[in-house]
């Protein structure tokens, strides 16, 4: 088992362990395709291509794929543009930035894909600064830096932009004090440049400019064309689940011509995005407060081996989870469906399995399968139980809280008379599979993400919320505790006011 030179082991998101080549003393070898989705805005596109024509990255290793998302009138390529520039028109079957980006990637020849908006003026080393990282590892998600500026059409000609960028003076095109930063800069600053890992760190990989290896882009599945808004956030989540390391390259700067729509229509845009993103991104904040329900992508996949279990054992394990956890459950039987013929039923063959099948026949969150399914790459956690164990509604939530407190990639929970239960972080195991050539995944995950242990998964005697009648002194003690609690609540309310 060995790591590829382009797949070094990075602990969580500590990309600073890498040593990318520095400007001026390296020879690039990777080709990059700059994908520019565009809908209208011919004047801004002309300026963007003029800036790209002045990039420091070798022209022979850079191509630009402009994707016209059915603009009316159609877009055209100006005379001042990079040497290798193509114009692709999307089909009328779909529309939106996600479809346009996917179309551009499908036409790209470069090993790395860099997405750039059509209204951005890239500084001279914009492409080069991001590409240095991709020469160090092939599973990085690199995001560039930008500032938003008020824009008046006709302020610059393409020739003026090209001249400034070529001279390394793109920063003089606008006054920085008149520009606005992107909100992701606060997240980057609060996490030490994204080095301090957090499960929601993927949120910064939104908007253009950003870049990934083309193969890694396809491994993550590309952008979801069903999402007209928020597709970049959902794609960034899937990149994280695939094991990506997010790298902010602040020297890869650009001017964004005009203020973003989300800044101008924040509330409206948020309301339009949240339901779609929450369905697909289990780590979204909305999911923490929503009542239990079936989601498109659950927070945790639970796989339970039930081949030797009774229906009562299965129900004691499954029912509490359905009552209190955002989960999808697969019951692994080790066989096909229970026989339903007269001889089997009279003989009692498959009786327990028939009860299990009937109990969860109409529950969409429970699946019954002969074999354990492969890990779902978009579900953030996978809990494997070697047998049904009695659980409480918050048992799985406590497991997830424990793995998050330790920031581990694998959590083992000992069980009586059985192998331990396993809670796996999908991102950690996806990265382990990417950087190694075979087995030993647990050891690799422990090295790059850490492993932890949790005791007390199986419930003891269930806690009762019903108070049985007792002697008068017991009743008085209960009443005293009840009213003391009410008084404490009133006191807390007064302190808050």
Secondary structure as GFF3:
##gff-version 3
##sequence-region A 1 497
A	DSSP	three_ten_helix	15	17	.	.	.	ID=ss1
A	DSSP	beta_strand	32	38	.	.	.	ID=ss2
A	DSSP	alpha_helix	42	52	.	.	.	ID=ss3
A	DSSP	three_ten_helix	59	61	.	.	.	ID=ss4
A	DSSP	beta_strand	62	68	.	.	.	ID=ss5
A	DSSP	beta_strand	85	89	.	.	.	ID=ss6
A	DSSP	alpha_helix	97	107	.	.	.	ID=ss7
A	DSSP	beta_strand	112	115	.	.	.	ID=ss8
A	DSSP	beta_strand	120	122	.	.	.	ID=ss9
A	DSSP	alpha_helix	126	134	.	.	.	ID=ss10
A	DSSP	beta_strand	140	143	.	.	.	ID=ss11
A	DSSP	beta_strand	147	149	.	.	.	ID=ss12
A	DSSP	alpha_helix	158	166	.	.	.	ID=ss13
A	DSSP	three_ten_helix	170	173	.	.	.	ID=ss14
A	DSSP	three_ten_helix	176	178	.	.	.	ID=ss15
A	DSSP	beta_strand	180	181	.	.	.	ID=ss16
A	DSSP	alpha_helix	184	190	.	.	.	ID=ss17
A	DSSP	three_ten_helix	201	204	.	.	.	ID=ss18
A	DSSP	beta_strand	210	213	.	.	.	ID=ss19
A	DSSP	alpha_helix	214	220	.	.	.	ID=ss20
A	DSSP	alpha_helix	231	241	.	.	.	ID=ss21
A	DSSP	beta_strand	245	248	.	.	.	ID=ss22
A	DSSP	beta_strand	254	257	.	.	.	ID=ss23
A	DSSP	alpha_helix	261	264	.	.	.	ID=ss24
A	DSSP	alpha_helix	266	280	.	.	.	ID=ss25
A	DSSP	alpha_helix	286	289	.	.	.	ID=ss26
A	DSSP	beta_strand	300	305	.	.	.	ID=ss27
A	DSSP	alpha_helix	311	324	.	.	.	ID=ss28
A	DSSP	beta_strand	327	332	.	.	.	ID=ss29
A	DSSP	alpha_helix	342	347	.	.	.	ID=ss30
A	DSSP	alpha_helix	351	359	.	.	.	ID=ss31
A	DSSP	beta_strand	366	369	.	.	.	ID=ss32
A	DSSP	beta_strand	381	385	.	.	.	ID=ss33
A	DSSP	alpha_helix	395	405	.	.	.	ID=ss34
A	DSSP	beta_strand	410	415	.	.	.	ID=ss35
A	DSSP	beta_strand	418	425	.	.	.	ID=ss36
A	DSSP	alpha_helix	426	435	.	.	.	ID=ss37
A	DSSP	alpha_helix	441	448	.	.	.	ID=ss38
A	DSSP	beta_strand	451	454	.	.	.	ID=ss39
A	DSSP	alpha_helix	472	496	.	.	.	ID=ss40
###
